[in-house]
Amino acid sequence: MSFSLKNISSNVESIRFKVEEHAPALALTTGLIGLGWATYETVKSVRKVDAIMEEVEERQSNGEEVKPTETITRVVGAVYKPVVIGTLSVGVILKGFHVLNNRVSALSAALATANSEYTKLRRYIQEKHPEEDFLADDEEVYLNAEEEAKGDKGEKVKAKKPVNEQGYNGCLFSNSEDYNPNDHIGNQVHVSQVCRILCNKLASTGYLRLSEVLAAYRINPEKIGINPKTAEVIGWKHYDTFFDVDFKTFTSKSEDGYARPDLIIEWPAPQSLVGRIDHESKIMQEYNY
């Protein structure tokens, strides 16, 4: 049988990678095994300490002098093993949690950096190509191929709207009671301010319901085709996803026939919160089978 140093090195590297990949799970398993071993050694140590104390009492009853240092030394020798094993086991478990926490922190930082770079890139492209609306995955269509709306200065412009304007990933901000058709900049500022409030709530409570997002923006769920009861049991949990509310501008036709800028607000796809929060909530209990 011939051995290849290259193959051995490759196998060692593969094993090392697998060990590092599963380091938190291995550390937890090792720590639990160590604690079990420490418990077993503790039982044995208790018996040894009892035997030592009985021997000391017997020697003292026979008039023999027993030095305290001798007794302490023998007791320490009987109990040191479970103490050391237990301490090392707890240390290994804490090390595993430390590694896992570092990975979560690194992932959160990477997601935040990616989102920041995406925002910068999107703004850069918008500045270079102001004629585009950048409605993400939504295609732009004309309200009516033959119909045109008058702009604020009297010129004719085609009014456009996104195809999927309602759903669980976002909706038109004009569905909100806070929407002001005459203050487009104010609408953008309001969307951003409410987004910060929602992000702070998610960070403080650990979860955020879709119903809370809609309530913050004063949007009636039924108005955008969402069952209010469903909105109570779906949402986001901290670290599950990077939550953010984004908005995009597009041109729509107002009731008076003029072209007006409108916003579509979007957020990450919500997930089921059933069995993960508020186990005693009446609405949650209806969904727990």
Buried (B, 14 or more C-beta within 10 A) or exposed (E): EEEEEEEEEEEEEEEEEEEEEEBBEBBBBBBEEBBEBBEEBBEEBEEBBEEBEEEBEEEEEEEEEEEEEEBEEBBEEBBEBBBEBBEBBBEBBEBBEEBBEEEEEEEEEEBEEEEEEEEEEBEEEBEEEEEEBBBEEBEBEEBEEEEBBBBEEEEEBBBBBBEEBBEBBBBBBBBBEBBEBEEBEEBBEBBEEBBEEBBEBBEEEBBBBBBBBBEBBEBEBEBBEBEEEBBBBBBBBBEBBBBBBBBBBBBBBBEEEBBBBBBBBBBBEBBEBBEBBBEEBEBBEEBEE
